[in-house]
Amino acid sequence: MIEEVFADVKDRMTKAVESAKDGFATVRTGRANPSLLQNVQVDYYGTPTPLAQLASVQNQDARSLLITPYDKGAMKDIEQAIRDMPNLGANPTNDGSVIRVTLPELTAERRKEFVKIVKTRAEDARVAIRNVRRSGMDDLDALKSELPEDDVVRAEKELEAVTKQFIEQIDDAFKRKEAELLEV
């Protein structure tokens, strides 16, 4: 029973860490990266559609991305979705067959804003992990009537240790992203 609680807790905590890392990847650094456009939703014939389903995105060089739409009729919609994307500051251009997105240089002020965004996402992930811990503790408390109290207390201590490990993973990912953002 305790093993089932731990399996569920670890699975949910792993998902929280992965979600945070995915969120960090969408925050722009000085280099162009296709993951910057991962969350772009294009209004394609009245339906919000992920950009990845409408086009391929590639690095052209360090500061620009090349988007090749599968349907040339969606070019204007793709351009508009990229223009409307907050925190990107890019102005896409098209030549009739591909869209080029050149990212402007990041100022020191803008880099600090991005660090704040990443810090907020890291804190959200820590809160999610703590919520999973609380849920796990509740599950363990429910087992007190069925199992020896010593086993439950030991499991609670182990749950605290697991929680600490996952929060450290979030902190490490945040530190790497912060260093990447502040690198000139």
PEDAPE-V543298 format. One record per pair of residues at least 12 apart in sequence whose C-alpha atoms are under 10 Angstrom apart, sorted by the first residue. I is the first residue (numbers start at 1). J is the second residue. D is the distance in Angstrom with one decimal. If there is no record, write none. Layout:
# PEDAPE-V543298
i-><I:I>
j-><J:J>
d-><D:D>
This chain:
# PEDAPE-V543298
i-><1:1:1:1:1:2:2:2:2:2:2:2:2:2:3:5:5:5:5:5:5:5:6:6:6:6:6:6:6:6:8:8:9:9:9:9:9:9:9:9:9:9:10:10:10:10:10:10:10:10:11:12:12:12:12:13:13:13:13:13:13:13:13:13:13:13:13:14:14:14:15:15:15:16:16:16:16:16:16:16:16:16:16:17:17:17:17:17:17:17:17:17:17:18:18:18:19:19:20:20:20:20:20:20:20:20:20:20:20:21:21:21:21:21:21:21:21:21:22:22:23:23:23:23:23:23:23:23:23:24:24:24:24:24:24:24:24:24:24:24:24:24:25:25:25:25:26:26:26:26:26:26:27:27:27:27:27:27:27:27:28:28:28:28:28:28:28:28:28:28:29:29:29:29:29:29:29:29:29:29:29:29:29:29:29:30:30:30:30:30:30:30:30:30:30:30:30:30:31:31:31:31:31:31:31:31:31:31:31:31:32:32:32:32:32:32:32:32:32:32:32:32:33:33:33:33:33:33:33:33:33:34:34:34:34:34:34:34:34:34:35:35:35:36:36:37:37:37:37:37:37:37:37:37:38:38:38:38:39:39:39:40:40:40:40:40:40:41:41:41:41:41:41:41:41:42:42:42:42:42:42:42:42:42:42:43:43:43:43:43:44:44:44:44:44:44:45:45:49:50:51:51:51:51:51:52:52:53:53:54:54:54:54:54:54:54:54:54:55:55:55:55:55:55:55:55:55:55:55:56:56:56:56:57:57:57:58:59:59:60:60:60:61:62:62:63:63:63:63:63:64:64:64:64:64:64:64:65:65:65:65:65:65:66:66:66:66:66:66:66:67:67:67:67:67:67:67:67:68:68:68:68:68:69:69:69:70:70:71:72:72:72:73:73:75:75:75:75:75:75:75:76:76:76:78:78:79:79:79:79:79:79:79:80:82:83:87:87:87:87:88:88:89:89:89:89:89:90:90:90:91:91:105:106:106:106:107:107:108:108:108:108:110:110:111:111:111:111:111:111:112:112:112:113:114:114:114:114:115:115:115:115:115:115:115:115:116:118:118:118:118:118:118:119:119:119:119:119:121:121:122:122:122:122:122:122:123:123:123:123:125:125:125:125:126:126:126:126:126:126:126:126:127:128:129:129:129:129:129:130:130:130:130:130:132:133:133:133:133:133:134:134:136:136:136:137:137:137:137:137:137:140:140:140:140:140:141:141>
j-><139:140:143:146:147:136:139:140:143:147:151:152:155:156:155:135:136:137:139:140:155:159:133:136:139:140:155:158:159:162:132:136:129:132:133:134:135:136:137:159:162:163:129:132:133:136:159:162:163:166:132:128:129:132:133:125:126:128:129:130:131:132:133:162:163:166:167:129:166:169:125:128:129:124:125:126:127:128:129:132:166:167:170:122:125:126:128:129:166:167:169:170:173:125:169:170:121:125:118:121:122:123:124:125:126:128:170:173:174:118:121:122:125:169:170:173:174:177:35:38:35:36:38:39:117:118:121:122:125:36:114:115:117:118:119:121:122:173:174:176:177:178:37:38:118:177:38:39:40:87:88:118:87:88:114:115:117:118:177:181:87:88:89:103:106:111:114:177:180:181:63:103:105:106:111:114:115:177:178:179:180:181:182:183:184:62:63:103:104:105:106:107:111:180:181:182:183:184:59:61:62:63:64:65:103:104:105:106:180:181:58:59:60:61:62:63:64:65:101:102:103:104:57:58:59:60:61:62:63:64:65:52:56:57:58:59:64:65:66:67:52:57:58:65:88:50:51:52:57:65:81:82:85:88:50:51:52:57:51:52:85:52:78:81:82:84:85:53:54:77:78:81:82:84:85:54:74:75:76:77:78:79:80:81:82:74:77:78:80:81:73:74:75:76:77:78:74:77:78:78:67:69:78:81:82:67:69:69:70:67:68:69:70:71:72:74:75:78:67:68:69:70:71:72:74:75:78:98:99:68:69:70:98:69:99:100:100:100:101:100:101:102:102:102:103:101:102:103:104:105:90:92:100:101:102:103:104:92:99:100:101:102:103:92:94:98:99:100:101:102:79:92:94:97:98:99:100:101:94:97:98:99:100:97:98:99:97:98:97:96:97:98:96:97:93:94:95:96:97:98:99:93:94:99:92:99:91:92:93:94:99:100:101:92:101:101:110:113:114:117:103:104:102:103:104:105:106:102:103:104:103:104:184:181:182:184:182:184:181:182:183:184:181:182:178:180:181:182:183:184:178:181:182:181:177:178:181:182:174:175:177:178:179:180:181:182:178:173:174:175:177:178:181:171:174:175:177:178:170:174:167:170:171:173:174:175:167:170:171:174:166:167:170:171:163:164:166:167:168:169:170:171:167:167:163:164:166:167:170:160:163:164:166:167:163:156:159:160:162:163:159:160:155:156:159:152:155:156:157:159:160:152:153:155:156:159:153:156>
d-><9.7:9.0:8.0:9.6:9.1:9.7:8.8:7.2:8.2:9.3:8.7:8.0:7.2:9.8:9.2:9.4:6.4:9.1:6.9:7.4:9.6:9.6:9.9:7.6:9.9:9.6:8.7:9.2:7.6:9.1:9.2:8.3:9.0:6.3:7.0:9.8:8.2:6.3:9.8:8.5:9.1:9.1:9.6:8.9:9.4:9.7:9.3:7.8:8.7:8.8:9.9:9.1:8.0:6.9:9.6:9.1:9.5:7.9:5.6:8.9:9.5:6.8:8.5:9.2:8.0:6.8:9.1:8.9:7.5:9.7:9.8:9.9:9.4:9.3:6.0:8.3:9.5:6.6:6.6:9.3:9.0:9.9:9.0:9.1:6.7:8.6:9.2:8.2:7.2:8.3:7.3:6.2:9.0:9.4:10.0:9.2:9.5:7.9:9.0:6.5:6.5:9.4:8.2:5.9:9.2:10.0:7.4:8.5:9.0:9.8:9.2:8.8:9.4:9.8:8.0:6.9:8.4:9.2:8.6:9.1:9.7:9.7:9.6:9.3:9.8:8.0:7.1:9.0:9.9:9.6:9.8:9.9:8.9:6.1:9.4:7.5:8.4:8.3:7.9:10.0:7.0:9.6:9.7:8.8:9.5:8.4:6.7:7.5:10.0:9.9:9.7:9.7:7.9:8.5:6.8:8.9:8.0:7.3:9.0:8.9:7.9:7.0:10.0:9.3:9.1:8.9:7.5:9.9:9.7:7.8:9.9:10.0:9.6:7.9:7.8:8.3:9.9:8.6:9.4:10.0:6.7:5.1:8.4:8.6:9.6:8.1:7.4:8.5:8.7:6.8:6.3:9.6:8.8:8.3:7.1:9.0:8.0:7.5:9.5:8.6:5.2:5.5:8.2:9.9:8.3:9.9:9.2:9.7:9.7:9.7:9.3:6.6:8.5:7.4:5.5:4.8:5.7:6.4:9.1:8.3:7.0:9.9:9.0:7.9:6.4:9.6:9.5:8.3:8.5:8.3:7.3:9.7:9.1:5.8:6.1:6.6:9.6:7.0:8.9:9.3:10.0:8.8:9.7:9.7:8.2:9.2:7.4:8.5:8.3:9.6:9.9:7.8:8.8:9.1:7.7:7.2:7.2:9.5:7.7:9.0:9.1:8.5:8.8:6.7:6.9:9.2:7.1:9.8:10.0:9.8:8.5:6.6:8.7:10.0:9.1:8.4:8.7:9.9:9.8:6.2:5.7:8.8:8.0:5.4:8.4:8.9:6.3:7.9:8.9:7.5:9.5:6.8:9.9:10.0:6.8:8.4:8.7:9.1:10.0:9.9:9.4:8.9:7.4:8.9:9.4:9.8:9.4:9.2:8.6:9.6:8.6:5.8:5.8:7.0:9.6:7.8:9.4:8.4:6.3:5.3:3.9:5.3:7.8:9.5:9.2:9.3:8.8:9.5:9.9:5.3:6.4:7.7:9.9:8.7:9.4:9.8:9.9:9.9:9.8:8.5:9.3:9.4:9.3:9.4:9.1:8.4:5.9:5.4:7.5:8.2:9.5:9.7:6.9:5.4:4.2:5.8:9.0:9.3:8.2:5.8:5.1:6.5:8.2:9.6:9.7:6.9:5.9:4.9:6.5:8.9:9.7:9.6:9.2:9.2:5.7:5.0:6.3:7.8:9.8:7.0:4.8:6.5:8.9:7.6:6.8:8.0:9.6:9.8:9.5:7.8:6.7:8.5:9.9:10.0:9.8:7.8:10.0:8.2:8.3:8.1:7.5:9.8:8.8:9.6:9.1:8.6:8.2:5.9:7.4:8.1:7.5:9.3:9.0:8.4:8.6:9.7:9.1:9.3:8.2:9.8:7.5:8.8:9.4:7.1:7.0:9.7:9.6:6.2:5.2:6.6:7.8:9.0:9.9:9.3:9.8:8.7:10.0:9.3:9.6:7.8:9.8:8.7:9.6:9.9:9.1:9.8:6.0:6.2:9.0:9.4:9.1:8.1:7.5:9.9:9.8:8.6:7.3:9.3:9.0:9.9:8.1:5.9:9.2:9.7:6.8:8.0:9.2:9.9:7.0:9.7:7.7:7.6:9.6:9.5:7.0:9.3:9.5:8.4:9.7:8.9:9.3:6.4:7.3:8.5:6.4:9.9:9.6:8.7:9.1:9.6:9.7:8.3:7.3:9.8:9.4:9.9:8.4:6.0:9.3:9.9:7.1:8.8:9.3:9.9:6.9:9.3:7.5:7.2:9.7:9.6:7.3:9.5:9.8:8.7:8.7:9.4:7.1:7.6:8.9:6.6:9.7:10.0:9.9:8.6:7.7:9.5:9.0:6.6:10.0:7.9:9.3:6.4:8.7:7.7:7.3:9.7:9.3:9.0>
